[in-house]
Amino acid sequence: MEVHNQLAASPVRGIVDARRQPRFKLEVDISIHSRTCGTLKGHTVDISESGISAMLRMEVPLGELVELDFALPFGPVTIYAAARQRNAFRYGFQFLELNAVNRVIRSTCRRLAVEQS
């Protein structure tokens, strides 16, 4: 279980955080397209260059590959990810693709770093 810094002025980090990239608060709608669950709607919590977390009302099996659709300030994103973590209704997804979409995510994370610092 992670304890998160609730201050919007800094990246969200756990007490023990071995991540390579910092997380940034991001609250947007997200659609998760799952082979086993169909299309799920949720709301994001935070984002990093390597993944995103979201609150979902239905369960997604951990390890499942899903397609994520969400909007960022620099444009819409459709990206494949793996469901890696679950804590109650909060899921962590690891991005799997390295392509042009990552530039949009990277630009957004850099912008959020400035805005939330």
C-alpha positions as CSV (number, residue, x, y, z in Angstrom):
1,M,0.0,0.0,0.0
2,E,1.4,3.4,-0.9
3,V,1.0,6.7,1.0
4,H,0.8,9.5,-1.5
5,N,1.7,13.1,-1.1
6,Q,-1.6,15.0,-1.5
7,L,0.1,18.3,-2.4
8,A,-0.7,19.3,-6.0
9,A,2.5,21.3,-6.1
10,S,4.7,18.3,-6.2
11,P,4.9,15.0,-8.1
12,V,2.9,12.2,-6.4
13,R,5.4,9.8,-4.8
14,G,5.2,6.8,-2.4
15,I,7.2,6.5,0.7
16,V,9.3,3.9,-1.1
17,D,9.3,4.8,-4.7
18,A,11.8,3.0,-7.1
19,R,10.2,4.4,-10.2
20,R,12.3,5.8,-13.0
21,Q,9.9,8.7,-13.7
22,P,8.0,10.9,-11.3
23,R,4.2,10.8,-11.3
24,F,2.0,13.8,-11.9
25,K,-1.6,14.4,-10.9
26,L,-3.9,14.1,-13.9
27,E,-7.6,13.8,-13.7
28,V,-9.2,13.0,-17.1
29,D,-11.7,10.4,-18.4
30,I,-10.2,7.2,-19.7
31,S,-11.6,4.2,-21.6
32,I,-10.0,0.8,-21.1
33,H,-10.6,-1.8,-23.8
34,S,-10.2,-5.2,-22.3
35,R,-10.5,-8.6,-24.0
36,T,-12.1,-10.2,-20.9
37,C,-14.2,-7.2,-19.6
38,G,-15.1,-5.2,-22.8
39,T,-14.9,-1.4,-22.6
40,L,-14.6,0.1,-19.2
41,K,-14.9,3.8,-18.3
42,G,-12.8,5.3,-15.5
43,H,-11.0,8.4,-14.4
44,T,-7.2,8.9,-14.2
45,V,-5.4,9.7,-11.0
46,D,-1.8,10.3,-12.1
47,I,0.5,9.8,-15.0
48,S,4.2,9.2,-15.6
49,E,6.2,8.6,-18.8
50,S,5.9,4.9,-18.2
51,G,2.4,4.5,-17.0
52,I,-0.9,5.8,-15.7
53,S,-3.2,5.0,-12.8
54,A,-7.0,5.1,-12.9
55,M,-10.1,4.5,-10.8
56,L,-12.3,1.8,-12.2
57,R,-15.6,0.4,-11.1
58,M,-15.0,-3.0,-12.6
59,E,-12.2,-5.5,-12.2
60,V,-9.4,-5.9,-14.8
61,P,-7.3,-9.0,-14.4
62,L,-3.7,-8.2,-13.4
63,G,-1.3,-8.9,-16.2
64,E,-3.9,-8.4,-18.9
65,L,-3.0,-6.3,-22.0
66,V,-5.4,-3.5,-22.6
67,E,-5.9,-0.6,-24.9
68,L,-6.2,2.8,-23.2
69,D,-7.9,5.9,-24.7
70,F,-7.6,9.3,-22.9
71,A,-7.0,13.0,-23.8
72,L,-4.0,15.0,-22.8
73,P,-3.3,18.7,-23.4
74,F,-1.1,17.9,-26.4
75,G,-3.7,15.6,-28.0
76,P,-5.6,12.3,-27.6
77,V,-3.8,9.2,-26.7
78,T,-4.5,5.5,-27.7
79,I,-1.8,3.2,-26.2
80,Y,-1.4,-0.4,-25.2
81,A,-0.7,-1.1,-21.6
82,A,-0.5,-3.9,-19.0
83,A,-2.6,-3.9,-15.8
84,R,0.2,-4.1,-13.2
85,Q,-1.3,-3.1,-9.9
86,R,-4.6,-2.9,-8.1
87,N,-5.5,-1.3,-4.8
88,A,-9.2,-1.4,-4.2
89,F,-10.6,0.4,-7.3
90,R,-7.3,2.0,-8.3
91,Y,-5.4,0.3,-11.1
92,G,-1.8,0.9,-12.3
93,F,-1.2,0.4,-16.0
94,Q,2.3,0.2,-17.6
95,F,2.6,1.6,-21.1
96,L,4.0,-1.0,-23.6
97,E,4.6,1.0,-26.7
98,L,7.5,3.2,-27.8
99,N,6.2,5.4,-30.5
100,A,4.8,8.9,-31.4
101,V,2.2,8.6,-28.6
102,N,5.1,8.6,-26.1
103,R,6.1,12.1,-27.3
104,V,2.6,13.4,-26.3
105,I,2.9,11.7,-22.9
106,R,6.4,13.0,-22.4
107,S,5.4,16.5,-23.3
108,T,2.4,16.4,-21.0
109,C,4.6,15.1,-18.1
110,R,7.1,17.9,-18.6
111,R,4.3,20.5,-18.7
112,L,2.7,19.0,-15.5
113,A,6.1,19.0,-13.8
114,V,6.4,22.8,-14.4
115,E,2.7,23.4,-13.4
116,Q,2.9,21.3,-10.3
117,S,6.2,22.6,-9.0
